[in-house]
Amino acid sequence: MHPFALILFVELRYNLPMQRKIVRFPNPVLKKKAKSVKRVTPEIVTLIYDMIETMHTAPGVGLAAPQVGVSLRVIVADIGQGPIALVNPKILKKGGKQAFMEGCLSLPGVEAPVTRASKVIVQGMDNSGKINKIEAEGLLATVLQHEIDHLDGKVFIDRVEDPSTIKHMAFEAEKKEELI
């Protein structure tokens, strides 16, 4: 058995992933550029599994390490096809345009249309330290760009072209109740 596989097995068997607290905007960690990870260690693997657990519990489709208060370049995503984890992700190529109504676990109840590339090629290390390239389009392309933005100190509202399109759902519900 590969030593890393043994570490991963022990870690998963005895240190089950835990849910971490999601940091809310305007916490300063969300506006700071995250640090690169030198190598994938057992601590980084634990962070990845904790982030996946946190993302699924929230529920969400993506999460960046700064959103759990860790200023490292690590993201996870799951659009229903199984979780993806990338360490030090970078966009190698992008093309096309698409707009999605985006939200964010760090800005609960806030959503707005954001235009991003419709296709991306992203490279990063997986949880074993192996370099992977992911070709993504549609929703996954948007999620990867959104999470990489977090690593660069940006939140989705920084990308909104027309601020009047930002909706705060708690506010909207309050207004609707007033009208009834």
Residue, then its C-alpha position, 0 to 999 in steps of 0.5 A: m500500500h502506498p504510504f499516502a494511501l495509508i495516511l488517507f485511509v487512517e485519516l478517513r477511518y479515525n478522523l472523519p471529516m467535520q463541518r467547519k464554520i463558514v466565514r461571512f462577508p465582509n470578513p477580511v479573509l474573504k478580501k485577501k489573496a490566499k497563499s499557495v500550498k507548497r505540497v499536499t500534506p495530511e493537514i491539507v487532505t483533512l482540510i479538503y475533506d472538511m471543506i467537502e463535508t461543509m459544502h454538502t451540509a450547507p448545502g452548496v456547489g463550491l467552497a474555497a478555503p478562505q470561506v472556512g477561514v483558511s487563507l490557502r489556495v484550495i477549492v472544492a466543487d460538486i455539481g452533482q457528479g461527485p466532488i472535485a478538489l483542487v490545490n493551487p488551481k489556476i485557469l489556463k484557458k477560457g472561452g465563450k460567455q454565459a450568465f448565471m444567477e450566482g449566490c455564495l455561502s459567505l453571502p447567504g441570501v444574496e444573489a445576482p447575475v454574473t457573466r463569466a466564461s462558458k468554458v474553462i481549462v483549470q489546472g491544480m493538484d488533487n488530494s494526492g499532489k498529482i497535477n490534474k487538468i479539468e475541462a469544464e463548461g456550463l455550471l461547473a465552469t462558473v463554479l470553478q471561476h467563482e471559487i478561484d475568485h475567492l482565492d484572489g480576494k474577490v466575491f461574486i458581487d465584485r463581478v456584477e455589472d449592474p448593482s441594481t440586479i443584486k437581490h437580498m432574499a431576506f429583504e425580498a421576503e420581508k418586503k413581500e410579507e409587508l405587501i400581504 
